[in-house]
């Protein structure tokens, strides 16, 4: 499989969330992921895009959301970047703590981590970058040994 890369730049609007989710679904489908994996990838990208638009860029029309897909022989890697002030990961409350269970927000990072094989978050004063990784089924290093 040859590596494929594509990237997009979006405005900080709710429409961006839908566009990011749609692009993720299309690319994951074309890459050959199962229907369940496509749904997981799409939902994780949607959560990352919501965080970028709402929390990162705060709907600022002068700030953009960057979305990049990189497909190689073993992984689909998705980068979602905002131009906000950066997130303090230590300040994010535990969404599973009893006092947070009924809150309307705060589950995005938890969901991304549940849906993807690896999630890396890098924050700086120039914004936040979320790296979402989904392994291709049967890719090197991601297989089970056949029983004899």
Secondary structure, DSSP 8 states (H G I E B T S, - for coil): ---EEEEEEEESSHHHHHHHHHHHHHHHHHTT--HHHHHHHHHHHHHHHHIIIIIISTT-TT-EEEEEEEE-SSEEEEEEE--SS---GGGS--TTSGGGTT-SS--HHHHHHHHSSEEEEEEETTEEEEEEEEE-TT-TTS------
